[in-house]
């Protein structure tokens, strides 16, 4: 039997020993292809419009290109990470991603060429995304896994808050090309940390056992658990990305002035940052699927507050939406590692991440189409609520973490699982 104080001391020991990996992964996520292009694109819209005459919709389609390419290559990228390890893949991907940002700083071509640069950012820089860095963190932490993942992905929340004002100064003083040149420099920052930390001594004890155990790809892909996580989080991504992108126009349509609407929307970033940390801690203490269901249910309530509660409740709604956004990638990573182990983690997480990425890409488009068809956001909000409730129900349907272990190849992990128990019949 594992006593609570023993679990707490185990978490502290893991964090004390694994902090170099945590620093490298946090910097890597913050300066990677899932963060820098997304949180910076809005700052480049006006100067690109002015220089090339492109429409705003045309410019923002660039990130859709990046997302779709990443979704297509994700399973192959995961296989490479499983085969060669996170360190080797990251050391190659970081300069590749930085090169694409440098090419953008020198760009002077067509809209198709602009899209090509963003596609290359995914192709060459896919190894700078959470697909890789969560693999490194999951492989180093067990008892403190949730908190470690939360800290790792909090780096992206920091960039969501810090990058827009920093770019505003650089672009205002030196032009948009200097902005992309700065991003290229940022992209290179994690390289020495990855070189020094991700290839170090392998963990021993429970974490090493967890590294040895894992469900084979075919078993996982035939399980209800895998598809419940993939489809459930795709629905959540559709919901949260739709509201994140359309938050400001929704509030402005309701009569809020532009400056106040932007201020309310910025609370989403603070929600993301806090959500990463709080939810990471919670899933170390409580059964993660129930935590996920509670968070998604609260976010659904936040959406209804946004629609029917008036301006006074809009800040709370925006914060809850950001809080849910902060939970998604953490929970996908945590659930993948707990249900399927680490042996094939790269491939399985990357495949689920592809579903999540597609949902995040189409969510704003779905909301926009509904708005165009109905002349308002009412139906879009109810669609978002339905997706959130569906995701919460999917999470509640997940079994205990040891459900697939009888079907798994490899050594069973020796760490007592507080959410283990008799195996459920999950292979359908």
C-alpha positions as CSV (number, residue, x, y, z in Angstrom):
1,X,0.0,0.0,0.0
2,X,1.3,3.4,-0.9
3,X,0.7,6.0,1.8
4,X,0.0,9.7,0.8
5,X,3.1,10.9,2.4
6,X,5.2,8.4,0.4
7,X,3.5,9.5,-2.8
8,X,4.3,13.2,-2.0
9,X,7.9,12.5,-1.2
10,X,8.2,10.5,-4.5
11,X,6.9,13.5,-6.4
12,X,9.4,15.8,-4.8
13,X,12.3,13.4,-5.5
14,X,11.2,13.2,-9.2
15,X,11.0,17.0,-9.6
16,X,14.4,17.5,-7.8
17,X,16.1,14.9,-10.1
18,X,14.3,15.7,-13.3
19,X,14.3,19.5,-13.4
20,X,16.8,19.7,-16.3
21,X,14.5,17.7,-18.5
22,X,11.6,19.9,-17.3
23,X,13.4,23.1,-18.2
24,X,14.4,21.8,-21.7
25,X,10.8,20.6,-22.4
26,X,9.2,23.8,-21.1
27,X,11.4,26.0,-23.3
28,X,11.0,23.7,-26.2
29,X,7.2,23.8,-26.1
30,X,7.2,27.6,-25.6
31,X,9.5,28.1,-28.6
32,X,8.1,25.4,-30.8
33,X,5.9,25.1,-33.9
34,X,2.7,24.8,-31.9
35,X,3.4,28.0,-30.1
36,X,5.3,30.7,-32.0
37,X,3.4,30.7,-35.3
38,X,0.0,30.5,-33.5
39,X,0.5,33.3,-31.0
40,X,2.3,35.5,-33.4
41,X,0.2,35.4,-36.5
42,X,-2.3,38.1,-35.3
43,X,0.6,40.5,-34.9
44,X,1.6,40.1,-38.5
45,X,-1.9,40.5,-40.1
46,X,-1.9,44.3,-40.5
47,X,1.7,44.7,-41.8
48,X,1.2,41.8,-44.3
49,X,-2.0,43.3,-45.5
50,X,-0.3,46.6,-46.0
51,X,2.7,45.2,-47.9
52,X,1.0,42.5,-50.0
53,X,-2.7,43.5,-50.1
54,X,-3.9,40.1,-48.8
55,X,-7.2,39.6,-47.1
56,X,-7.2,38.8,-43.4
57,X,-8.9,35.4,-44.1
58,X,-6.2,34.6,-46.6
59,X,-3.4,35.4,-44.0
60,X,-5.0,33.4,-41.2
61,X,-5.4,30.4,-43.5
62,X,-1.6,30.0,-43.2
63,X,-1.9,28.5,-39.7
64,X,-4.5,26.0,-41.0
65,X,-1.9,24.8,-43.5
66,X,0.6,24.3,-40.7
67,X,-2.0,22.4,-38.6
68,X,-3.1,20.1,-41.4
69,X,0.5,19.2,-42.4
70,X,1.3,18.5,-38.8
71,X,-1.9,16.3,-38.5
72,X,-0.8,14.3,-41.6
73,X,2.8,13.7,-40.5
74,X,2.1,13.2,-36.8
75,X,1.9,9.4,-36.8
76,X,5.2,9.1,-38.7
77,X,6.8,11.7,-36.4
78,X,5.7,9.7,-33.4
79,X,7.2,6.5,-34.9
80,X,10.5,8.4,-35.4
81,X,10.5,9.6,-31.7
82,X,9.8,6.0,-30.6
83,X,12.6,4.7,-32.8
84,X,15.3,7.3,-32.3
85,X,14.3,9.0,-29.0
86,X,13.2,12.6,-28.3
87,X,16.7,14.1,-28.2
88,X,17.9,13.1,-31.7
89,X,14.6,14.2,-33.3
90,X,14.5,17.5,-31.4
91,X,18.1,18.4,-32.3
92,X,17.3,18.0,-36.0
93,X,13.9,19.7,-35.8
94,X,14.8,22.8,-33.9
95,X,17.2,24.3,-36.6
96,X,14.7,23.2,-39.3
97,X,11.9,25.1,-37.6
98,X,14.2,28.2,-37.1
99,X,15.1,28.1,-40.8
100,X,11.5,28.3,-41.8
101,X,11.0,31.4,-39.6
102,X,14.1,33.0,-41.1
103,X,12.7,32.3,-44.6
104,X,9.6,34.1,-43.6
105,X,11.7,37.1,-42.5
106,X,13.1,37.2,-46.1
107,X,9.8,36.4,-47.8
108,X,8.7,38.5,-50.8
109,X,6.4,36.3,-52.9
110,X,3.0,35.0,-53.4
111,X,0.3,33.9,-51.0
112,X,0.9,30.3,-52.0
113,X,4.6,30.7,-51.1
114,X,3.5,32.1,-47.7
115,X,1.4,29.0,-47.2
116,X,4.3,26.8,-48.2
117,X,6.5,28.4,-45.5
118,X,4.0,27.5,-42.9
119,X,3.7,23.9,-44.3
120,X,7.5,23.6,-44.1
121,X,7.3,24.8,-40.5
122,X,5.2,21.8,-39.6
123,X,7.2,19.4,-41.8
124,X,10.7,20.4,-40.6
125,X,9.6,21.6,-37.1
126,X,7.1,18.9,-36.1
127,X,9.7,17.6,-33.6
128,X,9.4,20.9,-31.7
129,X,5.8,20.3,-30.7
130,X,4.3,18.7,-27.6
131,X,4.3,15.4,-29.5
132,X,8.0,15.2,-28.7
133,X,8.4,17.1,-25.4
134,X,5.6,15.3,-23.6
135,X,7.3,12.0,-24.6
136,X,10.5,13.2,-22.8
137,X,8.6,14.4,-19.7
138,X,6.4,11.2,-19.5
139,X,9.5,9.1,-19.8
140,X,11.2,10.9,-16.8
141,X,8.3,11.4,-14.4
142,X,5.7,9.0,-12.9
143,X,4.4,10.1,-9.5
144,X,4.7,13.8,-10.5
145,X,3.7,13.3,-14.1
146,X,0.6,15.5,-14.2
147,X,2.4,18.5,-12.5
148,X,5.4,18.0,-14.8
149,X,3.3,18.0,-17.9
150,X,1.4,21.1,-16.6
151,X,4.7,23.0,-16.1
152,X,6.0,21.9,-19.5
153,X,2.9,23.2,-21.4
154,X,2.6,26.3,-19.2
155,X,5.5,27.6,-21.4
156,X,3.0,28.0,-24.2
157,X,0.6,30.0,-22.0
158,X,3.4,32.4,-21.1
159,X,4.1,32.9,-24.8
160,X,0.4,33.6,-25.3
161,X,0.6,36.5,-22.9
162,X,4.1,37.8,-23.7
163,X,4.5,37.4,-27.4
164,X,1.9,39.9,-28.8
165,X,3.1,42.9,-26.9
166,X,6.8,42.1,-27.6
167,X,6.1,41.7,-31.3
168,X,4.1,45.0,-31.3
169,X,7.2,46.8,-30.2
170,X,9.6,45.1,-32.6
171,X,7.3,45.3,-35.6
172,X,6.5,48.9,-34.8
173,X,10.2,49.9,-34.6
174,X,11.8,47.7,-37.2
175,X,9.1,46.2,-39.4
176,X,7.5,42.7,-39.7
177,X,10.6,41.1,-41.1
178,X,12.4,41.9,-37.9
179,X,9.5,40.2,-36.1
180,X,10.0,36.9,-37.9
181,X,13.8,37.2,-37.5
182,X,13.3,37.5,-33.7
183,X,11.0,34.4,-33.8
184,X,13.8,32.5,-35.6
185,X,16.2,33.4,-32.8
186,X,13.6,32.3,-30.2
187,X,13.2,29.0,-32.0
188,X,16.9,28.2,-31.5
189,X,17.0,28.9,-27.8
190,X,15.9,25.4,-26.6
191,X,18.7,23.6,-28.7
192,X,21.5,23.7,-26.1
193,X,19.1,22.8,-23.3
194,X,17.9,19.8,-25.3
195,X,21.5,18.8,-26.1
196,X,22.4,18.9,-22.4
197,X,19.3,17.5,-20.7
198,X,17.2,15.1,-22.9
199,X,20.1,12.7,-23.5
200,X,21.1,12.3,-19.9
201,X,20.9,9.4,-17.5
202,X,17.8,7.3,-17.8
203,X,15.5,7.2,-14.8
204,X,15.5,4.2,-12.6
205,X,12.9,2.4,-10.5
206,X,9.2,3.1,-11.2
207,X,9.8,5.4,-14.1
208,X,12.2,2.9,-15.8
209,X,9.5,0.2,-15.3
210,X,6.9,2.5,-16.9
211,X,9.3,3.0,-19.8
212,X,9.6,-0.7,-20.4
213,X,5.8,-1.4,-20.4
214,X,3.5,-0.5,-23.2
215,X,0.5,-1.5,-25.3
216,X,1.4,-2.5,-28.9
217,X,0.0,-0.2,-31.7
218,X,-2.4,-2.8,-33.0
219,X,-3.9,-3.5,-29.6
220,X,-4.3,0.2,-28.9
221,X,-5.9,1.0,-32.2
222,X,-8.5,-1.7,-31.7
223,X,-9.4,-0.5,-28.3
224,X,-12.4,1.6,-27.3
225,X,-10.2,3.6,-25.0
226,X,-8.0,4.9,-27.9
227,X,-11.0,6.1,-30.0
228,X,-12.8,7.5,-27.0
229,X,-9.9,9.7,-26.2
230,X,-9.3,10.7,-29.9
231,X,-12.9,11.5,-30.8
232,X,-13.7,13.1,-27.4
233,X,-10.7,15.5,-27.5
234,X,-11.4,16.3,-31.2
235,X,-14.8,17.5,-30.1
236,X,-13.3,19.5,-27.2
237,X,-10.8,21.1,-29.6
238,X,-13.6,22.1,-32.0
239,X,-15.4,23.8,-29.2
240,X,-12.6,25.6,-27.5
241,X,-10.8,26.8,-30.6
242,X,-14.1,28.1,-32.1
243,X,-14.7,30.3,-29.1
244,X,-11.1,31.4,-28.7
245,X,-10.9,32.7,-32.2
246,X,-14.4,34.2,-32.3
247,X,-14.4,35.7,-28.7
248,X,-13.7,39.3,-29.7
249,X,-16.2,39.5,-32.6
250,X,-18.8,37.8,-30.5
251,X,-18.4,40.4,-27.7
252,X,-18.3,43.3,-30.2
253,X,-21.5,42.1,-31.9
254,X,-23.1,42.1,-28.4
255,X,-22.2,45.8,-28.1
256,X,-18.9,45.8,-26.2
257,X,-16.4,48.3,-27.3
258,X,-13.3,46.9,-29.1
259,X,-10.7,47.7,-26.3
260,X,-12.8,46.1,-23.6
261,X,-13.6,43.1,-25.8
262,X,-9.8,42.6,-26.3
263,X,-9.2,42.9,-22.6
264,X,-11.9,40.2,-21.9
265,X,-10.4,37.9,-24.5
266,X,-6.9,38.3,-23.0
267,X,-8.3,36.5,-19.9
268,X,-8.3,33.4,-22.0
269,X,-4.5,33.4,-22.0
270,X,-4.4,33.6,-18.2
271,X,-6.9,30.8,-18.0
272,X,-4.6,28.7,-20.2
273,X,-1.6,29.4,-18.0
274,X,-3.4,28.6,-14.7
275,X,-5.2,25.7,-16.2
276,X,-2.0,23.9,-17.1
277,X,-0.7,24.2,-13.6
278,X,-3.8,23.5,-11.6
279,X,-5.0,20.6,-13.8
280,X,-1.6,19.1,-13.8
281,X,-1.6,19.0,-10.0
282,X,-5.2,17.7,-9.9
283,X,-4.6,14.7,-12.1
284,X,-1.8,13.6,-9.9
285,X,-4.3,13.6,-7.0
286,X,-7.5,12.4,-8.6
287,X,-8.7,10.1,-11.4
288,X,-7.8,12.1,-14.6
289,X,-10.9,11.3,-16.7
290,X,-13.2,12.6,-13.9
291,X,-11.1,15.8,-13.6
292,X,-11.4,16.2,-17.4
293,X,-15.2,15.8,-17.3
294,X,-15.6,18.3,-14.5
295,X,-13.4,20.9,-16.4
296,X,-15.3,20.5,-19.6
297,X,-18.7,20.7,-17.8
298,X,-17.6,24.0,-16.2
299,X,-16.5,25.3,-19.6
300,X,-19.9,24.5,-21.0
301,X,-21.5,26.5,-18.2
302,X,-19.0,29.3,-19.1
303,X,-20.2,29.3,-22.7
304,X,-23.8,29.6,-21.5
305,X,-22.8,32.5,-19.3
306,X,-21.2,34.1,-22.3
307,X,-24.3,33.8,-24.3
308,X,-27.0,34.7,-21.8
309,X,-25.3,36.2,-18.7
310,X,-24.5,39.7,-20.1
311,X,-21.2,41.7,-20.1
312,X,-20.7,41.3,-16.4
313,X,-20.1,37.5,-16.7
314,X,-18.1,37.7,-19.9
315,X,-14.7,37.8,-18.1
316,X,-15.5,34.7,-16.1
317,X,-16.6,32.9,-19.2
318,X,-13.4,33.8,-21.1
319,X,-11.3,32.6,-18.2
320,X,-13.2,29.2,-18.0
321,X,-12.7,28.7,-21.7
322,X,-9.0,29.4,-21.4
323,X,-8.9,27.1,-18.4
324,X,-10.3,24.3,-20.5
325,X,-7.9,25.1,-23.4
326,X,-5.1,24.7,-20.9
327,X,-6.2,21.2,-20.0
328,X,-6.4,19.6,-23.4
329,X,-2.9,18.8,-24.4
330,X,-1.9,17.9,-20.8
331,X,-4.8,15.5,-20.5
332,X,-4.2,13.8,-23.8
333,X,-0.6,13.2,-23.0
334,X,-1.3,12.0,-19.4
335,X,-4.1,9.6,-20.5
336,X,-2.0,8.2,-23.4
337,X,0.8,7.4,-21.1
338,X,-1.4,5.9,-18.3
339,X,-3.5,3.8,-20.6
340,X,-1.0,2.7,-23.2
341,X,2.4,3.0,-21.5
342,X,5.5,4.5,-23.0
343,X,6.8,1.8,-25.4
344,X,4.7,3.1,-28.3
345,X,3.8,6.4,-26.8
346,X,5.2,8.6,-29.6
347,X,3.0,7.0,-32.3
348,X,-0.1,6.7,-30.2
349,X,0.0,10.2,-28.8
350,X,0.9,11.7,-32.2
351,X,-2.1,10.0,-33.8
352,X,-4.5,11.3,-31.1
353,X,-2.8,14.7,-31.3
354,X,-3.6,14.7,-35.1
355,X,-7.3,14.3,-34.3
356,X,-7.0,17.2,-31.8
357,X,-5.2,19.3,-34.3
358,X,-7.8,18.8,-37.0
359,X,-10.5,19.7,-34.4
360,X,-8.7,22.9,-33.5
361,X,-8.3,23.8,-37.1
362,X,-11.9,23.3,-38.1
363,X,-13.5,24.8,-35.0
364,X,-13.2,28.4,-36.0
365,X,-14.4,27.6,-39.5
366,X,-17.5,25.8,-38.2
367,X,-18.4,28.7,-36.0
368,X,-17.8,31.2,-38.8
369,X,-20.0,29.2,-41.2
370,X,-22.8,29.0,-38.6
371,X,-22.6,32.7,-38.1
372,X,-22.8,33.3,-41.9
373,X,-25.8,31.0,-42.2
374,X,-27.7,32.4,-39.2
375,X,-26.5,36.0,-38.8
376,X,-25.5,35.4,-35.1
377,X,-23.5,33.3,-32.7
378,X,-26.4,31.7,-30.8
379,X,-26.4,28.4,-32.7
380,X,-22.6,28.3,-32.7
381,X,-22.5,28.6,-28.9
382,X,-25.0,25.7,-28.6
383,X,-22.9,23.7,-31.0
384,X,-19.9,24.4,-28.8
385,X,-21.8,23.4,-25.6
386,X,-22.9,20.1,-27.3
387,X,-19.2,19.3,-28.2
388,X,-18.1,20.1,-24.6
389,X,-20.8,17.9,-23.1
390,X,-20.0,15.1,-25.5
391,X,-16.3,15.4,-24.6
392,X,-17.2,15.3,-20.9
393,X,-19.4,12.2,-21.3
394,X,-16.6,10.5,-23.3
395,X,-14.1,11.1,-20.5
396,X,-16.6,9.7,-17.9
397,X,-16.9,6.5,-20.0
398,X,-13.1,5.7,-19.7
399,X,-12.2,2.8,-17.5
400,X,-9.5,2.4,-14.9
401,X,-5.9,2.9,-16.0
402,X,-4.9,-0.8,-15.9
403,X,-7.7,-1.8,-18.3
404,X,-5.4,-2.7,-21.2
405,X,-2.5,-4.2,-19.2
406,X,-3.5,-7.9,-19.7
407,X,-3.3,-7.3,-23.5
408,X,0.0,-5.4,-23.4
409,X,3.5,-6.7,-24.3
410,X,6.5,-5.9,-22.1
411,X,7.2,-5.6,-18.4
412,X,4.4,-4.5,-16.2
413,X,5.1,-1.3,-14.3
414,X,5.7,-1.8,-10.6
415,X,4.3,1.5,-9.5
416,X,1.1,1.0,-7.5
417,X,-1.7,2.7,-9.5
418,X,-4.2,4.4,-7.3
419,X,-6.7,4.1,-10.1
420,X,-5.9,0.6,-11.1
421,X,-8.0,-2.5,-10.3
422,X,-9.5,-5.3,-12.2
423,X,-9.2,-5.1,-15.9
424,X,-12.2,-3.9,-17.8
425,X,-13.4,-5.5,-21.0
426,X,-12.4,-2.7,-23.4
427,X,-11.5,-4.4,-26.6
428,X,-14.5,-4.1,-28.9
